[in-house]
Amino acid sequence: MKKISTFAVIFALLIIAAIAFTVGSRSLTPEAKSNESPNFSESMNIEPGATIDLPEPVTDGQMSLEEALTLRRSIRSYTEEPMTASEVSQLLWSAQGITNERGYRTAPSAGATFPLEMFLVVSNVDGLEKGLYHYHPDGNQLEFMREADLAEPIYQASLSQSMVLDGGIVLVFAAIFERTTERYGERGIRYVHNEIGHASQNVHLQAAALDLGTVVIGAYDDDEVEEVLRLGDQYRVLYLMPVGKQ
């Protein structure tokens, strides 16, 4: 009887030790310790063409959709506090992030043609050079295009709207219309404009959930903005959204 009791105690202690080891191991994983990308802190002084892994987006936030809808406002004044890598990642993911294995995204797209491309003008983000970046949804990465202080020329091209200068970033919504019009003809132009509305509302709600301020800017000189950004002839800039800390 004593042998059985001793065996039972030893077995129980082994189970407890195994559980403790598992929990302890999980607490040491990068995901548990931080949501920051491993190489994001090393992204300063990078060369054009380099890609940067963004932090993994959160898909189970604490704020309800109803609360985010209630809080959504057009915010035009921001503080000088820098934005974080996680905030940048979350905003870009909300606009065009991939949400399933078939490549579908956070915003609906006519015929899954995905005409939208997201670009990022950085002015004040921890760990990122000032300059222009291209978002790649597949992999949730940023491609560094060039180092430049673009806020001032975009501000001038946007009828001197101060939000462009004050924000930590400006989200640039551009489109390659041919991706959609090749399938739907002239009607595809409307579908692209619809898609911009879906994506920008996602950003508005995500900003509300993160306690960030943003506003949509549609009043700007198209040719001037495209000349400043130099994205290429295939792109048309349709929307600007400066974002900053409140």
N, C-alpha and C positions, 0 to 999 in steps of 0.2 A: 504493500500500500504506500509505504514511504517512497519507494522507487517511482511509482506512478505520480505521486504528488510532486516530487523533485523534477521529473520530466516535464510536467505541466507548467511549473514555474519557469523552467529554462525556456520552454517553447514560447511562453507569453512574453518573456523578456526579449527574445529574438524578434518577435513581431513588433514590439514597441521600438526596438532599435532600428528596425527596417523602416518603419514609418517616419521616425525622426530623421533618418538619413535622407529619405526622399524629400521631405519638406525642406530640410536644410539645403539640399542640392538645388531645388527649384528656386530658392531665395537668392542663389548665386548666379542664376542665368542672366544674360544681358537684358532680356525682356522684363524680368522682375526688377532689375536694378534701375533701368532707365529706358525711356522711350526715344532717346537720342540715337541717331545713326552712328555707327562706329567711326565713319570717316568724315562726319559733318564738321567736327571741330578742326579738321585739317584742311578745310576747303578754302582758307585764305591763301592768296598768292598762287592760285591755280592758273593753268593756261587755258586759253579758249579751246573749246572742243572737249574739255574734260567733263566727266559726268560725276554727280554727287548723289549718293544715296540719301534720301530723305528719311526721317523717322517714320516708323510704321503708323498709319492713321488709326485713330481710335474708332471703333464701330459700335461701341456700347456706352456712349456718354451718359452723364448723370441728368442732363436737362431733357425734359419731354418735348416732343414736337410742338405741342400746344403752347408751352411756355415760350419756346423760341419764336413761334409765330406772333405771340403777344408782344415780345420784346423787340421784334424787328423794326428798326427805324433807319432813316437816312441820317447818318452821323457825319458831320463836316469838320469837326474839331478834334485833334488828336494831341496826345502828350509827346514828349521827346523820348520816352522810354522805348528801347529797342524791342522789336518783335523777336520771337524765338523760332528755332527750326521746326519745332512741333506745330506751332501755329501756322507757319507757311505750308507745311505738309498737309495739314488738315484742310486748309482753304483750297489748295489745288486739288486735293482728292475730292472735296465736295463738288467742285466744278466739273471734273472730268475723270475722276478715279474709276478704275476697273473694279467691278463688284462680283464678277463670277467668271468661271473658267472659259466661257464663250466670248469673253471680251466686252460684255455689256457694261455700261457705265452708270454713274450716279444720275446723269441726266438722260432722258429719252432722246433717241436720234432716229429720224425718219429712215426706215429700212436699214438701220445699223450702219449708215454710211459714215458717220463720225466726221463731219466737216470741220469741227472746231479744233483749234490749237491754242493752248494757253502759253503765254509768255509772261515773264515776271521782271519788272523793273525794281531793283533793290536799292533802297536808300539807307535803311537803318534796321538791319537784322543781325543779331549775334552770330558770328561765325561765317558770314557771307560778305564777299567783296561787293562794293557798289557796282552795279552794272546790269546787263541784260542776260536773262536766262530763258531756256525753253524747257517746258515741262513735258516729260515722257511718262504717260500713265502706265505703260507696261514696265514695271519695275519701280514705279513711284520715284523717279529720278529727275534731277535738274541737269541740263546741259548748259555749261557756262559759255555764252556766246562772245561777250566782250566786256571789258572793264570800262566804265564810263559813268559820269554823274548825269543821268538822263532826266532827272526830275525837273530841272529848270527849263530845258527846251520843250518838254511835254507840257509843262505849266504854261509856257508862252503860247503853244499851239492849242491849248484848251481854254482859251479866253481868260487866262490868268485866274483860274480857279485854285484857291490856296490849298485845297485838300491834297492836290498832287504833290506839293512841296512838303506838306506836313506829315504825310503818311510814311510808315516804314517801308511799304511796298506799293506798287501799282500793278494790279492784275490786268493783263492785256488779253482780251478775247478777240482772236482772229479766226478767219475761216478760209478754207479752200472750197469755194462754191462748187467747183467741178465734181467733187466727190459725190455731191447730191444731185446736181442738175444732170449729170450723165445718166442717171437712172430715171429721174422724174421730170426732166425738161425744165421749162421756165417755172413750173410750180415748185421746183426744188429751192428756188430763191426764198420763197415764203417759209419753207420748212427750216432752212438755215436760220432765219430770223426768229422763228419759234424756238429753236433749240437754244439760241443765245438767252432768251428769256428764262427757259428752264434752268440753265446752268447758273445764271446770275442770281436767281432767287435762291438756289442752293447755297451760294456763297453768302448771301444776306443772312440766311438762317444759321449757317455755321458760324458766322461772325457774331451773331447774337448769342449763340451758345458758348462762345469763347470770351464773351465780354469785350469784343473788339468793335471798333467803329468802322463803317464803310458807307459808301454812297456810289451810285451809278453815275458815270459821266458819259453823256452822249453828245454834248455840245463841244466840238473841237473841229479844227480844220483837218479833214481827212488826209490831204496830200502832205501837210506839214508833219503830222504824227507819223505817217508811214515813212517819210523822209528821215525823221529822227531815228526811228527804230531800225530801218533798213532790214526788214524781215525777208524780202524777196518778192518778186512780182506775183507769185501765186497766192500770196496772202492778202486778205482785206481785213483791216482792223475795224471792229464793229462796236466795241464797248471798252471802257476803262473803268476800273474799280480801285481807287486808292483805299488802303486799309491801314489803320493805326491803333495804338493803344488809347483807351479812353482815360 
